[in-house]
Amino acid sequence: MNTKKNLYKELEHPFAQYVRILGKGKTGSRSLNYDEAYQAFSMILKGEVLDVQLGAFLMLLRVKEESVEELSGFVQATRDHLDFTPLDVDLDWSSYAGKRKHYPWFLLSALTLAHHGYKIVMHGAAGHTLNRVYTEQVLEYLGYPICQSEQEVKAQLQLQHFAYLPLHVISPVLDELISLRNVMGLRSPIHTLARLINPFNAKATLQAIFHPAYRTSHQRTAFQLGYQNSAVIKGEGGEFERNPDAKTLICGIRDGEMYEYELPKLTPERSPIEEELDLAVFKSVWLGESSHEYGELAIIETIGIALYTMKVVNDYSEAMEKAKTLWNTRFNKAL
């Protein structure tokens, strides 16, 4: 390692060009093009970058905000590096934000769809932001296994049509990078690109964002990657979950064509946030032992968006009616 450091005192490090492109002042800097982004991120995934370069690179991107070309290059480099075997998956569902103010109702949307035979792969990372409840923890509470390999994903899809794969299994490098959130004090582009990986080439993808400006960049990146059916929303807490208290703009792709569609606000006033996220209460709603007005609205509406994205229905009105039926009959076809 010391030999390498001494060498780079005399010769420019191969990765330095990418840091320079991003950081050469207000007038000299620019975004990376697709090929540069692909090559730069390939070097990161292969461990060919020094820590100081990596920190500078990620934070320069964070200040500038990633372009569609950059995101596309990063995601494609990741997909090529992972080389997962495509599986018969209806829906790729990313879950990287965690929940703080409301229960993770989107999980019950996904599990309802799985109970009705739709094959869903969910992937995410836990613990990178403090004071949040993450998907992995909630699934374990509900009795769902956390997959540790591609083979386990395949087995769970056959058994119960639902599989959750942590980011550290998909890519230890990306998992380490996303954990830098608590070191840097800021999110990095990893939080964005991880949502777009679609490791098993699912027929449709769902991504949520927290900042509205990222909606179109996610949509356009998915389009550039060739994804045929996709939906991006500003989800509650940053997860793919419809917030009934607000209008929801869907930036989608259907049959390879981009579209936008806005769902209306459904509640007259903002719903109260939870004082604590008691998972026993959450589980009782899933089992039908109790009801939750806000939660069940969020569940049904989220199912509806997923149904439309998977092309199960022809319009959003039909989607919400079918979603209500699926929720009310979720245990009639239990696996």
C-alpha positions, -999 to 999 in steps of 0.1 A, spaced: 0 0 0 28 24 9 45 16 -24 13 26 -42 11 59 -23 47 67 -31 41 59 -68 11 83 -69 33 111 -56 51 109 -89 24 97 -113 -12 109 -114 -37 84 -100 -60 70 -128 -91 81 -108 -79 117 -104 -93 127 -138 -128 121 -126 -124 141 -94 -109 169 -115 -139 169 -140 -163 175 -111 -142 198 -90 -124 222 -113 -141 254 -101 -174 271 -111 -164 276 -147 -141 246 -153 -161 218 -138 -188 198 -155 -209 166 -151 -194 133 -162 -207 119 -194 -221 83 -195 -188 66 -204 -169 86 -177 -195 78 -151 -194 41 -161 -156 39 -159 -154 59 -127 -179 38 -108 -164 6 -122 -131 16 -106 -149 22 -73 -166 -12 -74 -133 -29 -80 -116 -11 -51 -92 8 -74 -98 42 -57 -82 58 -27 -104 67 3 -96 104 0 -106 103 -37 -138 85 -30 -149 110 -3 -141 139 -26 -159 123 -56 -191 115 -36 -194 149 -20 -187 168 -52 -216 148 -68 -237 155 -37 -232 193 -40 -237 194 -77 -265 167 -78 -261 138 -101 -271 141 -138 -291 115 -156 -260 105 -176 -240 100 -144 -267 80 -127 -272 58 -158 -235 51 -160 -232 44 -122 -262 20 -123 -251 2 -155 -216 -3 -141 -232 -17 -109 -255 -41 -129 -226 -53 -150 -204 -58 -119 -230 -78 -101 -240 -101 -129 -270 -116 -112 -290 -143 -131 -324 -128 -144 -354 -143 -125 -391 -144 -133 -399 -113 -111 -430 -91 -116 -419 -62 -95 -386 -48 -82 -393 -28 -51 -365 -7 -36 -366 2 1 -338 24 14 -353 52 35 -368 36 66 -397 51 85 -400 75 114 -434 92 115 -457 65 101 -456 27 100 -442 11 69 -476 5 53 -459 -1 19 -447 -35 32 -483 -46 36 -490 -35 1 -461 -56 -12 -471 -86 9 -507 -84 -2 -496 -85 -38 -474 -115 -30 -504 -133 -14 -522 -129 -47 -494 -144 -67 -474 -114 -79 -436 -121 -76 -418 -93 -58 -382 -88 -49 -375 -60 -24 -340 -48 -16 -327 -22 8 -302 -12 35 -308 -8 72 -293 15 98 -276 41 76 -297 69 90 -304 72 128 -338 70 145 -356 51 117 -374 17 115 -361 -3 85 -378 -29 63 -355 -57 74 -364 -53 110 -401 -52 103 -401 -83 80 -382 -103 107 -409 -93 132 -436 -105 108 -418 -138 104 -403 -133 69 -368 -145 62 -340 -122 50 -324 -137 20 -286 -141 20 -280 -153 -15 -294 -154 -50 -305 -190 -44 -325 -180 -13 -343 -153 -33 -353 -179 -59 -365 -203 -32 -386 -176 -14 -402 -165 -47 -413 -200 -53 -425 -205 -18 -443 -172 -11 -438 -149 -41 -418 -124 -20 -381 -121 -13 -361 -94 5 -324 -91 -2 -302 -67 18 -278 -44 -1 -248 -60 17 -256 -93 -1 -261 -76 -34 -229 -55 -31 -207 -52 0 -191 -22 -16 -224 -3 -21 -234 -13 14 -202 2 28 -207 34 7 -243 39 18 -232 36 54 -210 67 50 -242 87 56 -233 89 93 -197 97 86 -202 124 60 -234 138 76 -249 138 41 -265 113 17 -246 105 -14 -255 93 -49 -254 57 -36 -289 63 -20 -302 71 -55 -284 45 -77 -292 16 -53 -329 22 -58 -324 17 -96 -303 -15 -96 -331 -39 -104 -307 -69 -99 -329 -96 -113 -343 -77 -143 -379 -75 -130 -406 -67 -155 -415 -35 -135 -397 -13 -110 -408 10 -81 -386 38 -67 -394 64 -41 -376 97 -35 -377 122 -6 -368 154 -25 -393 162 -54 -365 173 -77 -352 137 -80 -385 124 -94 -377 132 -130 -340 122 -128 -351 87 -115 -377 85 -143 -353 95 -170 -325 73 -157 -348 43 -157 -358 52 -192 -322 55 -204 -315 21 -188 -342 6 -209 -367 -2 -182 -401 -7 -198 -424 -2 -168 -415 19 -139 -430 44 -113 -413 70 -92 -431 90 -65 -423 112 -35 -432 86 -10 -440 90 26 -407 92 45 -388 84 13 -403 49 9 -425 38 -20 -457 45 -2 -486 68 -13 -492 96 12 -530 101 14 -525 135 30 -510 150 -2 -512 150 -40 -489 123 -54 -473 129 -88 -463 97 -105 -434 100 -129 -437 67 -148 -428 46 -177 -453 23 -194 -444 1 -223 -412 21 -228 -430 55 -229 -426 81 -201 -458 96 -185 -469 117 -156 -501 112 -136 -512 130 -104 -533 113 -77 -554 137 -56 -551 144 -19 -576 120 0 -578 133 35 -593 167 45 -566 174 71 -531 161 78 -532 128 96 -515 126 130 -481 110 131 -475 80 154 -462 87 189 -442 55 186 -439 27 159 -453 -3 179 -449 -32 155 -475 -52 174 -501 -26 163 -488 -28 127 -490 -66 128 -526 -65 141 -537 -44 111 -520 -69 87 -538 -98 104 -572 -80 103 -574 -78 141 -576 -40 141 -581 -12 115 -561 19 108 -578 45 86 -547 63 74 -527 31 71 -553 12 50 -557 41 27 -519 42 21 -518 4 16 -546 3 -10 -534 33 -29 -498 19 -30 -511 -14 -42 -530 5 -70 -499 22 -82 -481 -11 -83 -509 -28 -102 -509 -1 -129 -471 -2 -131 -472 -40 -136 -498 -34 -164 -524 -55 -145 -550 -28 -151 -556 -1 -178 -561 30 -157 -557 43 -122 -594 42 -114 -595 5 -121 -563 0 -102 -576 14 -70 -608 -7 -71 -588 -38 -77 -563 -28 -50 -592 -25 -25 -604 -60 -34 -569 -75 -31 -564 -60 4 -598 -72 16 -591 -107 4 -554 -109 12 -558 -141 32 -583 -158 9 -554 -168 -13 -527 -170 14 -497 -190 4 
